[in-house]
Amino acid sequence: MSKTKWPRVAKLRQSLRHAFSMKSPFGPLSEADRELLAQLALAIARRRMVGPAILFLESLRPLSYIGSQAMLFLRPFLTPLLNAERYDRLAEILERREGIEALVKAIERVSEKRNP
């Protein structure tokens, strides 16, 4: 199959080449992202919701992208109550494959520090 004879097939193959790749196209989380996750983890630990939060996050891990899109949908209703910039950044972090894992690890670290 040459690219000139089947340009649509070649274009489709190129677009699907990395469709199921496990690597994130966003790159690693920045220090600011990790700090935001640590602050959220600390808020969860202060409210003594470590167990339910981890259970919730782990059960919804396959749906993390849909959850982040739901956060964007609910943004107009929630941003008067929350910091809009941090809310948007959290939605972007949770959109990534490694976002949920990073949040769970941050919650576990904070929980271990609070309850040795």
N, CA, C and O atoms as a Tinker XYZ file with bonds, in Angstrom:
   464  protein
     1  N      0.828000   -1.178000    0.000000    73     2
     2  CA     0.000000    0.000000    0.000000    64     1     3
     3  C      0.873000    1.241000    0.000000    63     2     4     5
     4  O      1.613000    1.484000    0.953000    81     3
     5  N      0.794000    1.986000   -1.007000    73     3     6
     6  CA     1.575000    3.207000   -1.035000    64     5     7
     7  C      0.750000    4.360000   -0.474000    63     6     8     9
     8  O     -0.481000    4.333000   -0.492000    81     7
     9  N      1.434000    5.344000    0.010000    73     7    10
    10  CA     0.749000    6.489000    0.620000    64     9    11
    11  C      0.006000    7.316000   -0.424000    63    10    12    13
    12  O     -0.991000    7.965000   -0.108000    81    11
    13  N      0.477000    7.297000   -1.640000    73    11    14
    14  CA    -0.172000    8.088000   -2.674000    64    13    15
    15  C     -1.461000    7.433000   -3.151000    63    14    16    17
    16  O     -2.402000    8.124000   -3.540000    81    15
    17  N     -1.510000    6.095000   -3.124000    73    15    18
    18  CA    -2.697000    5.405000   -3.596000    64    17    19
    19  C     -3.799000    5.396000   -2.528000    63    18    20    21
    20  O     -4.981000    5.500000   -2.857000    81    19
    21  N     -3.415000    5.273000   -1.254000    73    19    22
    22  CA    -4.371000    5.201000   -0.153000    64    21    23
    23  C     -4.051000    6.250000    0.910000    63    22    24    25
    24  O     -3.615000    5.893000    2.005000    81    23
    25  N     -4.255000    7.515000    0.619000    73    23    26
    26  CA    -3.857000    8.541000    1.588000    64    25    27
    27  C     -4.694000    8.500000    2.881000    63    26    28    29
    28  O     -4.179000    8.799000    3.959000    81    27
    29  N     -5.941000    8.142000    2.779000    73    27    30
    30  CA    -6.779000    8.077000    3.987000    64    29    31
    31  C     -6.332000    6.954000    4.911000    63    30    32    33
    32  O     -6.313000    7.117000    6.131000    81    31
    33  N     -5.974000    5.811000    4.328000    73    31    34
    34  CA    -5.514000    4.683000    5.135000    64    33    35
    35  C     -4.185000    5.038000    5.808000    63    34    36    37
    36  O     -3.974000    4.720000    6.978000    81    35
    37  N     -3.311000    5.681000    5.083000    73    35    38
    38  CA    -2.016000    6.077000    5.648000    64    37    39
    39  C     -2.218000    7.090000    6.775000    63    38    40    41
    40  O     -1.550000    7.023000    7.807000    81    39
    41  N     -3.119000    8.001000    6.574000    73    39    42
    42  CA    -3.403000    9.004000    7.612000    64    41    43
    43  C     -4.011000    8.339000    8.852000    63    42    44    45
    44  O     -3.657000    8.692000    9.977000    81    43
    45  N     -4.908000    7.394000    8.659000    73    43    46
    46  CA    -5.518000    6.672000    9.770000    64    45    47
    47  C     -4.485000    5.862000   10.532000    63    46    48    49
    48  O     -4.486000    5.855000   11.763000    81    47
    49  N     -3.601000    5.181000    9.811000    73    47    50
    50  CA    -2.545000    4.398000   10.464000    64    49    51
    51  C     -1.632000    5.301000   11.283000    63    50    52    53
    52  O     -1.222000    4.933000   12.384000    81    51
    53  N     -1.313000    6.476000   10.757000    73    51    54
    54  CA    -0.451000    7.411000   11.474000    64    53    55
    55  C     -1.137000    7.919000   12.743000    63    54    56    57
    56  O     -0.493000    8.054000   13.784000    81    55
    57  N     -2.427000    8.197000   12.662000    73    55    58
    58  CA    -3.126000    8.710000   13.838000    64    57    59
    59  C     -3.347000    7.633000   14.889000    63    58    60    61
    60  O     -3.417000    7.952000   16.076000    81    59
    61  N     -3.458000    6.378000   14.496000    73    59    62
    62  CA    -3.670000    5.288000   15.449000    64    61    63
    63  C     -2.373000    4.674000   15.964000    63    62    64    65
    64  O     -2.403000    3.784000   16.814000    81    63
    65  N     -1.253000    5.135000   15.462000    73    63    66
    66  CA     0.034000    4.553000   15.846000    64    65    67
    67  C      0.251000    4.598000   17.356000    63    66    68    69
    68  O      0.779000    3.645000   17.928000    81    67
    69  N     -0.141000    5.671000   18.000000    73    67    70
    70  CA     0.079000    5.815000   19.437000    64    69    71
    71  C     -1.235000    5.882000   20.215000    63    70    72    73
    72  O     -1.267000    6.405000   21.329000    81    71
    73  N     -2.296000    5.365000   19.648000    73    71    74
    74  CA    -3.603000    5.463000   20.286000    64    73    75
    75  C     -3.672000    4.731000   21.620000    63    74    76    77
    76  O     -4.342000    5.193000   22.543000    81    75
    77  N     -3.003000    3.620000   21.731000    73    75    78
    78  CA    -3.067000    2.829000   22.962000    64    77    79
    79  C     -1.738000    2.835000   23.712000    63    78    80    81
    80  O     -1.448000    1.927000   24.491000    81    79
    81  N     -0.950000    3.853000   23.470000    73    79    82
    82  CA     0.331000    3.985000   24.150000    64    81    83
    83  C      0.101000    4.300000   25.621000    63    82    84    85
    84  O     -0.830000    5.028000   25.966000    81    83
    85  N      0.935000    3.762000   26.476000    73    83    86
    86  CA     0.827000    4.013000   27.908000    64    85    87
    87  C      1.597000    5.264000   28.325000    63    86    88    89
    88  O      1.449000    5.729000   29.455000    81    87
    89  N      2.415000    5.812000   27.432000    73    87    90
    90  CA     3.162000    7.018000   27.748000    64    89    91
    91  C      2.234000    8.220000   27.672000    63    90    92    93
    92  O      1.358000    8.296000   26.811000    81    91
    93  N      2.441000    9.146000   28.580000    73    91    94
    94  CA     1.623000   10.356000   28.605000    64    93    95
    95  C      2.154000   11.360000   27.593000    63    94    96    97
    96  O      3.363000   11.581000   27.523000    81    95
    97  N      1.276000   11.968000   26.809000    73    95    98
    98  CA     1.743000   12.986000   25.869000    64    97    99
    99  C      2.062000   14.302000   26.568000    63    98   100   101
   100  O      2.624000   15.206000   25.949000    81    99
   101  N      1.707000   14.426000   27.862000    73    99   102
   102  CA     1.896000   15.668000   28.596000    64   101   103
   103  C      3.254000   15.771000   29.263000    63   102   104   105
   104  O      3.659000   16.866000   29.654000    81   103
   105  N      3.964000   14.672000   29.404000    73   103   106
   106  CA     5.222000   14.677000   30.126000    64   105   107
   107  C      4.977000   14.444000   31.615000    63   106   108   109
   108  O      3.838000   14.249000   32.040000    81   107
   109  N      6.043000   14.465000   32.399000    73   107   110
   110  CA     5.883000   14.193000   33.834000    64   109   111
   111  C      5.198000   15.359000   34.550000    63   110   112   113
   112  O      5.145000   16.478000   34.040000    81   111
   113  N      4.683000   15.070000   35.729000    73   111   114
   114  CA     4.054000   16.106000   36.541000    64   113   115
   115  C      5.118000   17.075000   37.044000    63   114   116   117
   116  O      6.221000   16.665000   37.405000    81   115
   117  N      4.786000   18.341000   37.065000    73   115   118
   118  CA     5.730000   19.351000   37.545000    64   117   119
   119  C      5.688000   19.423000   39.071000    63   118   120   121
   120  O      4.830000   18.812000   39.709000    81   119
   121  N      6.611000   20.168000   39.637000    73   119   122
   122  CA     6.633000   20.340000   41.097000    64   121   123
   123  C      5.389000   21.085000   41.566000    63   122   124   125
   124  O      4.867000   20.800000   42.644000    81   123
   125  N      4.910000   22.035000   40.768000    73   123   126
   126  CA     3.685000   22.766000   41.126000    64   125   127
   127  C      2.487000   21.813000   41.146000    63   126   128   129
   128  O      1.614000   21.933000   42.005000    81   127
   129  N      2.444000   20.872000   40.208000    73   127   130
   130  CA     1.370000   19.878000   40.181000    64   129   131
   131  C      1.420000   18.997000   41.426000    63   130   132   133
   132  O      0.396000   18.728000   42.055000    81   131
   133  N      2.623000   18.556000   41.767000    73   131   134
   134  CA     2.781000   17.702000   42.953000    64   133   135
   135  C      2.430000   18.453000   44.231000    63   134   136   137
   136  O      1.886000   17.864000   45.166000    81   135
   137  N      2.736000   19.744000   44.279000    73   135   138
   138  CA     2.386000   20.556000   45.445000    64   137   139
   139  C      0.870000   20.705000   45.569000    63   138   140   141
   140  O      0.328000   20.644000   46.673000    81   139
   141  N      0.190000   20.898000   44.448000    73   139   142
   142  CA    -1.272000   20.985000   44.460000    64   141   143
   143  C     -1.884000   19.673000   44.941000    63   142   144   145
   144  O     -2.828000   19.681000   45.731000    81   143
   145  N     -1.354000   18.554000   44.472000    73   143   146
   146  CA    -1.853000   17.249000   44.911000    64   145   147
   147  C     -1.571000   17.031000   46.395000    63   146   148   149
   148  O     -2.390000   16.435000   47.095000    81   147
   149  N     -0.425000   17.505000   46.885000    73   147   150
   150  CA    -0.109000   17.380000   48.306000    64   149   151
   151  C     -1.073000   18.204000   49.153000    63   150   152   153
   152  O     -1.485000   17.762000   50.226000    81   151
   153  N     -1.434000   19.392000   48.686000    73   151   154
   154  CA    -2.390000   20.223000   49.419000    64   153   155
   155  C     -3.768000   19.566000   49.455000    63   154   156   157
   156  O     -4.445000   19.587000   50.482000    81   155
   157  N     -4.172000   18.992000   48.343000    73   155   158
   158  CA    -5.450000   18.286000   48.298000    64   157   159
   159  C     -5.414000   17.064000   49.206000    63   158   160   161
   160  O     -6.391000   16.778000   49.898000    81   159
   161  N     -4.308000   16.348000   49.210000    73   159   162
   162  CA    -4.156000   15.178000   50.072000    64   161   163
   163  C     -4.210000   15.577000   51.539000    63   162   164   165
   164  O     -4.796000   14.863000   52.352000    81   163
   165  N     -3.609000   16.701000   51.886000    73   163   166
   166  CA    -3.642000   17.180000   53.263000    64   165   167
   167  C     -5.071000   17.543000   53.684000    63   166   168   169
   168  O     -5.480000   17.264000   54.810000    81   167
   169  N     -5.816000   18.158000   52.782000    73   167   170
   170  CA    -7.212000   18.491000   53.082000    64   169   171
   171  C     -8.046000   17.226000   53.284000    63   170   172   173
   172  O     -8.919000   17.186000   54.152000    81   171
   173  N     -7.781000   16.209000   52.493000    73   171   174
   174  CA    -8.497000   14.934000   52.640000    64   173   175
   175  C     -8.143000   14.280000   53.964000    63   174   176   177
   176  O     -9.019000   13.757000   54.652000    81   175
   177  N     -6.860000   14.305000   54.329000    73   175   178
   178  CA    -6.423000   13.685000   55.585000    64   177   179
   179  C     -6.975000   14.436000   56.801000    63   178   180   181
   180  O     -7.329000   13.813000   57.801000    81   179
   181  N     -7.049000   15.762000   56.724000    73   179   182
   182  CA    -7.613000   16.543000   57.833000    64   181   183
   183  C     -9.066000   16.184000   58.095000    63   182   184   185
   184  O     -9.522000   16.214000   59.238000    81   183
   185  N     -9.779000   15.852000   57.055000    73   183   186
   186  CA   -11.196000   15.499000   57.195000    64   185   187
   187  C    -11.400000   14.011000   57.512000    63   186   188   189
   188  O    -12.532000   13.538000   57.611000    81   187
   189  N    -10.287000   13.283000   57.669000    73   187   190
   190  CA   -10.303000   11.850000   57.981000    64   189   191
   191  C    -11.062000   11.047000   56.924000    63   190   192   193
   192  O    -11.860000   10.166000   57.243000    81   191
   193  N    -10.796000   11.370000   55.678000    73   191   194
   194  CA   -11.457000   10.708000   54.550000    64   193   195
   195  C    -10.455000    9.946000   53.684000    63   194   196   197
   196  O    -10.692000    9.744000   52.493000    81   195
   197  N     -9.342000    9.525000   54.276000    73   195   198
   198  CA    -8.282000    8.861000   53.516000    64   197   199
   199  C     -8.794000    7.569000   52.884000    63   198   200   201
   200  O     -8.645000    7.364000   51.679000    81   199
   201  N     -9.389000    6.709000   53.682000    73   199   202
   202  CA    -9.877000    5.422000   53.165000    64   201   203
   203  C    -10.920000    5.572000   52.068000    63   202   204   205
   204  O    -10.762000    4.998000   50.991000    81   203
   205  N    -11.994000    6.339000   52.323000    73   203   206
   206  CA   -12.991000    6.514000   51.261000    64   205   207
   207  C    -12.437000    7.201000   50.009000    63   206   208   209
   208  O    -12.834000    6.877000   48.890000    81   207
   209  N    -11.519000    8.148000   50.207000    73   207   210
   210  CA   -10.960000    8.847000   49.047000    64   209   211
   211  C    -10.138000    7.901000   48.182000    63   210   212   213
   212  O    -10.257000    7.915000   46.957000    81   211
   213  N     -9.304000    7.081000   48.816000    73   211   214
   214  CA    -8.483000    6.131000   48.049000    64   213   215
   215  C     -9.367000    5.107000   47.351000    63   214   216   217
   216  O     -9.137000    4.779000   46.188000    81   215
   217  N    -10.371000    4.603000   48.050000    73   215   218
   218  CA   -11.296000    3.644000   47.444000    64   217   219
   219  C    -12.008000    4.265000   46.239000    63   218   220   221
   220  O    -12.126000    3.634000   45.189000    81   219
   221  N    -12.475000    5.486000   46.393000    73   219   222
   222  CA   -13.162000    6.186000   45.312000    64   221   223
   223  C    -12.232000    6.394000   44.120000    63   222   224   225
   224  O    -12.608000    6.120000   42.981000    81   223
   225  N    -11.021000    6.878000   44.383000    73   223   226
   226  CA   -10.085000    7.151000   43.290000    64   225   227
   227  C     -9.653000    5.879000   42.563000    63   226   228   229
   228  O     -9.569000    5.853000   41.335000    81   227
   229  N     -9.382000    4.830000   43.331000    73   227   230
   230  CA    -8.966000    3.571000   42.702000    64   229   231
   231  C    -10.093000    2.949000   41.880000    63   230   232   233
   232  O     -9.838000    2.358000   40.831000    81   231
   233  N    -11.328000    3.075000   42.346000    73   231   234
   234  CA   -12.434000    2.479000   41.601000    64   233   235
   235  C    -12.745000    3.250000   40.324000    63   234   236   237
   236  O    -13.274000    2.683000   39.368000    81   235
   237  N    -12.423000    4.530000   40.305000    73   235   238
   238  CA   -12.708000    5.345000   39.120000    64   237   239
   239  C    -11.481000    5.589000   38.247000    63   238   240   241
   240  O    -11.528000    6.410000   37.331000    81   239
   241  N    -10.398000    4.892000   38.518000    73   239   242
   242  CA    -9.173000    5.088000   37.742000    64   241   243
   243  C     -9.390000    4.916000   36.238000    63   242   244   245
   244  O     -8.879000    5.735000   35.475000    81   243
   245  N    -10.123000    3.891000   35.765000    73   243   246
   246  CA   -10.320000    3.763000   34.310000    64   245   247
   247  C    -11.137000    4.912000   33.708000    63   246   248   249
   248  O    -11.092000    5.143000   32.499000    81   247
   249  N    -11.871000    5.619000   34.541000    73   247   250
   250  CA   -12.718000    6.701000   34.048000    64   249   251
   251  C    -12.148000    8.078000   34.374000    63   250   252   253
   252  O    -12.894000    9.056000   34.423000    81   251
   253  N    -10.851000    8.168000   34.594000    73   251   254
   254  CA   -10.257000    9.436000   35.025000    64   253   255
   255  C    -10.462000   10.544000   33.991000    63   254   256   257
   256  O    -10.705000   11.694000   34.357000    81   255
   257  N    -10.366000   10.209000   32.719000    73   255   258
   258  CA   -10.554000   11.234000   31.685000    64   257   259
   259  C    -11.992000   11.751000   31.702000    63   258   260   261
   260  O    -12.223000   12.956000   31.599000    81   259
   261  N    -12.938000   10.858000   31.828000    73   259   262
   262  CA   -14.351000   11.273000   31.870000    64   261   263
   263  C    -14.624000   12.109000   33.114000    63   262   264   265
   264  O    -15.386000   13.075000   33.069000    81   263
   265  N    -13.997000   11.732000   34.220000    73   263   266
   266  CA   -14.151000   12.505000   35.451000    64   265   267
   267  C    -13.598000   13.904000   35.314000    63   266   268   269
   268  O    -14.200000   14.861000   35.799000    81   267
   269  N    -12.451000   14.036000   34.654000    73   267   270
   270  CA   -11.892000   15.370000   34.464000    64   269   271
   271  C    -12.780000   16.213000   33.547000    63   270   272   273
   272  O    -12.892000   17.426000   33.724000    81   271
   273  N    -13.401000   15.568000   32.578000    73   271   274
   274  CA   -14.326000   16.304000   31.708000    64   273   275
   275  C    -15.583000   16.713000   32.465000    63   274   276   277
   276  O    -16.146000   17.777000   32.207000    81   275
   277  N    -16.028000   15.873000   33.400000    73   275   278
   278  CA   -17.167000   16.234000   34.254000    64   277   279
   279  C    -16.802000   17.427000   35.134000    63   278   280   281
   280  O    -17.636000   18.296000   35.388000    81   279
   281  N    -15.545000   17.464000   35.601000    73   279   282
   282  CA   -15.101000   18.618000   36.381000    64   281   283
   283  C    -15.177000   19.898000   35.553000    63   282   284   285
   284  O    -15.584000   20.944000   36.058000    81   283
   285  N    -14.789000   19.817000   34.298000    73   283   286
   286  CA   -14.865000   20.989000   33.433000    64   285   287
   287  C    -16.310000   21.392000   33.171000    63   286   288   289
   288  O    -16.614000   22.579000   33.053000    81   287
   289  N    -17.196000   20.414000   33.080000    73   287   290
   290  CA   -18.615000   20.707000   32.886000    64   289   291
   291  C    -19.193000   21.426000   34.110000    63   290   292   293
   292  O    -20.002000   22.343000   33.970000    81   291
   293  N    -18.778000   21.010000   35.294000    73   291   294
   294  CA   -19.295000   21.589000   36.537000    64   293   295
   295  C    -18.567000   22.870000   36.956000    63   294   296   297
   296  O    -18.928000   23.491000   37.956000    81   295
   297  N    -17.566000   23.256000   36.209000    73   295   298
   298  CA   -16.765000   24.428000   36.560000    64   297   299
   299  C    -17.583000   25.688000   36.824000    63   298   300   301
   300  O    -17.322000   26.355000   37.825000    81   299
   301  N    -18.550000   26.055000   35.994000    73   299   302
   302  CA   -19.293000   27.290000   36.262000    64   301   303
   303  C    -20.039000   27.286000   37.603000    63   302   304   305
   304  O    -20.273000   28.341000   38.194000    81   303
   305  N    -20.400000   26.121000   38.061000    73   303   306
   306  CA   -21.137000   26.035000   39.314000    64   305   307
   307  C    -20.221000   26.011000   40.534000    63   306   308   309
   308  O    -20.609000   26.455000   41.614000    81   307
   309  N    -19.006000   25.493000   40.362000    73   307   310
   310  CA   -18.109000   25.295000   41.498000    64   309   311
   311  C    -17.061000   26.383000   41.666000    63   310   312   313
   312  O    -16.572000   26.581000   42.779000    81   311
   313  N    -16.699000   27.089000   40.614000    73   311   314
   314  CA   -15.630000   28.076000   40.741000    64   313   315
   315  C    -15.999000   29.271000   41.625000    63   314   316   317
   316  O    -15.085000   29.884000   42.177000    81   315
   317  N    -17.271000   29.646000   41.800000    73   315   318
   318  CA   -17.524000   30.700000   42.793000    64   317   319
   319  C    -17.145000   30.267000   44.213000    63   318   320   321
   320  O    -16.873000   31.114000   45.064000    81   319
   321  N    -17.127000   28.976000   44.470000    73   319   322
   322  CA   -16.785000   28.460000   45.790000    64   321   323
   323  C    -15.305000   28.110000   45.922000    63   322   324   325
   324  O    -14.773000   28.085000   47.032000    81   323
   325  N    -14.637000   27.839000   44.797000    73   323   326
   326  CA   -13.259000   27.370000   44.808000    64   325   327
   327  C    -12.377000   28.288000   43.980000    63   326   328   329
   328  O    -12.873000   29.123000   43.223000    81   327
   329  N    -11.076000   28.131000   44.127000    73   327   330
   330  CA   -10.107000   28.870000   43.327000    64   329   331
   331  C    -10.145000   28.315000   41.898000    63   330   332   333
   332  O     -9.835000   27.143000   41.681000    81   331
   333  N    -10.518000   29.140000   40.939000    73   331   334
   334  CA   -10.712000   28.684000   39.555000    64   333   335
   335  C     -9.420000   28.172000   38.930000    63   334   336   337
   336  O     -9.440000   27.174000   38.210000    81   335
   337  N     -8.308000   28.833000   39.191000    73   335   338
   338  CA    -7.038000   28.422000   38.591000    64   337   339
   339  C     -6.604000   27.049000   39.099000    63   338   340   341
   340  O     -6.182000   26.203000   38.311000    81   339
   341  N     -6.705000   26.824000   40.406000    73   339   342
   342  CA    -6.325000   25.532000   40.976000    64   341   343
   343  C     -7.294000   24.439000   40.540000    63   342   344   345
   344  O     -6.888000   23.297000   40.325000    81   343
   345  N     -8.563000   24.782000   40.410000    73   343   346
   346  CA    -9.574000   23.820000   39.958000    64   345   347
   347  C     -9.269000   23.352000   38.537000    63   346   348   349
   348  O     -9.324000   22.156000   38.248000    81   347
   349  N     -8.951000   24.290000   37.659000    73   347   350
   350  CA    -8.610000   23.942000   36.272000    64   349   351
   351  C     -7.340000   23.099000   36.211000    63   350   352   353
   352  O     -7.255000   22.152000   35.429000    81   351
   353  N     -6.355000   23.444000   37.035000    73   351   354
   354  CA    -5.110000   22.684000   37.044000    64   353   355
   355  C     -5.349000   21.256000   37.527000    63   354   356   357
   356  O     -4.777000   20.311000   36.984000    81   355
   357  N     -6.200000   21.098000   38.552000    73   355   358
   358  CA    -6.518000   19.767000   39.053000    64   357   359
   359  C     -7.239000   18.944000   37.989000    63   358   360   361
   360  O     -6.980000   17.748000   37.857000    81   359
   361  N     -8.133000   19.563000   37.234000    73   359   362
   362  CA    -8.817000   18.852000   36.146000    64   361   363
   363  C     -7.816000   18.388000   35.093000    63   362   364   365
   364  O     -7.950000   17.288000   34.557000    81   363
   365  N     -6.816000   19.212000   34.791000    73   363   366
   366  CA    -5.792000   18.823000   33.822000    64   365   367
   367  C     -4.931000   17.676000   34.351000    63   366   368   369
   368  O     -4.556000   16.779000   33.596000    81   367
   369  N     -4.623000   17.708000   35.639000    73   367   370
   370  CA    -3.817000   16.636000   36.231000    64   369   371
   371  C     -4.586000   15.319000   36.202000    63   370   372   373
   372  O     -4.028000   14.282000   35.841000    81   371
   373  N     -5.854000   15.354000   36.576000    73   371   374
   374  CA    -6.651000   14.130000   36.622000    64   373   375
   375  C     -6.977000   13.588000   35.231000    63   374   376   377
   376  O     -7.376000   12.431000   35.094000    81   375
   377  N     -6.811000   14.404000   34.220000    73   375   378
   378  CA    -7.012000   13.953000   32.842000    64   377   379
   379  C     -5.901000   12.990000   32.417000    63   378   380   381
   380  O     -6.108000   12.135000   31.556000    81   379
   381  N     -4.745000   13.132000   33.015000    73   379   382
   382  CA    -3.600000   12.277000   32.683000    64   381   383
   383  C     -3.768000   10.890000   33.276000    63   382   384   385
   384  O     -4.472000   10.705000   34.269000    81   383
   385  N     -3.116000    9.923000   32.658000    73   383   386
   386  CA    -3.159000    8.545000   33.166000    64   385   387
   387  C     -2.510000    8.440000   34.528000    63   386   388   389
   388  O     -2.982000    7.692000   35.385000    81   387
   389  N     -1.430000    9.180000   34.742000    73   387   390
   390  CA    -0.709000    9.067000   36.005000    64   389   391
   391  C     -1.239000   10.013000   37.081000    63   390   392   393
   392  O     -0.717000   10.014000   38.196000    81   391
   393  N     -2.242000   10.805000   36.785000    73   391   394
   394  CA    -2.765000   11.775000   37.741000    64   393   395
   395  C     -3.403000   11.141000   38.962000    63   394   396   397
   396  O     -3.136000   11.560000   40.088000    81   395
   397  N     -4.242000   10.137000   38.755000    73   395   398
   398  CA    -4.901000    9.455000   39.875000    64   397   399
   399  C     -3.859000    8.763000   40.751000    63   398   400   401
   400  O     -3.933000    8.832000   41.978000    81   399
   401  N     -2.900000    8.105000   40.130000    73   399   402
   402  CA    -1.853000    7.411000   40.894000    64   401   403
   403  C     -1.063000    8.396000   41.748000    63   402   404   405
   404  O     -0.760000    8.111000   42.907000    81   403
   405  N     -0.730000    9.549000   41.185000    73   403   406
   406  CA     0.018000   10.557000   41.934000    64   405   407
   407  C     -0.800000   11.082000   43.110000    63   406   408   409
   408  O     -0.252000   11.320000   44.186000    81   407
   409  N     -2.098000   11.264000   42.916000    73   407   410
   410  CA    -2.957000   11.733000   44.008000    64   409   411
   411  C     -3.074000   10.681000   45.100000    63   410   412   413
   412  O     -3.017000   11.023000   46.282000    81   411
   413  N     -3.233000    9.426000   44.744000    73   411   414
   414  CA    -3.321000    8.346000   45.734000    64   413   415
   415  C     -2.024000    8.259000   46.534000    63   414   416   417
   416  O     -2.061000    8.105000   47.755000    81   415
   417  N     -0.886000    8.356000   45.863000    73   415   418
   418  CA     0.396000    8.307000   46.572000    64   417   419
   419  C      0.556000    9.493000   47.512000    63   418   420   421
   420  O      1.084000    9.348000   48.614000    81   419
   421  N      0.099000   10.671000   47.080000    73   419   422
   422  CA     0.181000   11.855000   47.941000    64   421   423
   423  C     -0.698000   11.679000   49.177000    63   422   424   425
   424  O     -0.299000   12.056000   50.279000    81   423
   425  N     -1.885000   11.111000   49.004000    73   423   426
   426  CA    -2.777000   10.870000   50.143000    64   425   427
   427  C     -2.136000    9.870000   51.101000    63   426   428   429
   428  O     -2.186000   10.055000   52.317000    81   427
   429  N     -1.541000    8.823000   50.564000    73   427   430
   430  CA    -0.897000    7.820000   51.416000    64   429   431
   431  C      0.290000    8.406000   52.179000    63   430   432   433
   432  O      0.493000    8.085000   53.350000    81   431
   433  N      1.076000    9.266000   51.524000    73   431   434
   434  CA     2.210000    9.892000   52.205000    64   433   435
   435  C      1.739000   10.774000   53.350000    63   434   436   437
   436  O      2.285000   10.719000   54.452000    81   435
   437  N      0.732000   11.581000   53.088000    73   435   438
   438  CA     0.213000   12.475000   54.146000    64   437   439
   439  C     -0.375000   11.658000   55.280000    63   438   440   441
   440  O     -0.189000   11.998000   56.448000    81   439
   441  N     -1.074000   10.596000   54.956000    73   439   442
   442  CA    -1.675000    9.746000   55.974000    64   441   443
   443  C     -0.613000    9.094000   56.849000    63   442   444   445
   444  O     -0.789000    9.004000   58.064000    81   443
   445  N      0.487000    8.638000   56.253000    73   443   446
   446  CA     1.570000    8.036000   57.014000    64   445   447
   447  C      2.248000    9.042000   57.933000    63   446   448   449
   448  O      2.653000    8.693000   59.043000    81   447
   449  N      2.377000   10.295000   57.478000    73   447   450
   450  CA     2.991000   11.330000   58.311000    64   449   451
   451  C      2.089000   11.697000   59.492000    63   450   452   453
   452  O      2.576000   11.953000   60.593000    81   451
   453  N      0.797000   11.722000   59.263000    73   451   454
   454  CA    -0.137000   12.100000   60.323000    64   453   455
   455  C     -0.369000   10.960000   61.329000    63   454   456   457
   456  O     -0.587000   11.213000   62.513000    81   455
   457  N     -0.321000    9.722000   60.861000    73   455   458
   458  CA    -0.557000    8.556000   61.714000    64   457   459
   459  C      0.594000    7.558000   61.581000    63   458   460   461
   460  O      0.459000    6.562000   60.870000    81   459
   461  N      1.719000    7.806000   62.248000    73   459   462
   462  CA     2.878000    6.901000   62.078000    64   461   463
   463  C      2.666000    5.541000   62.666000    63   462   464
   464  O      3.553000    4.691000   62.593000    81   463
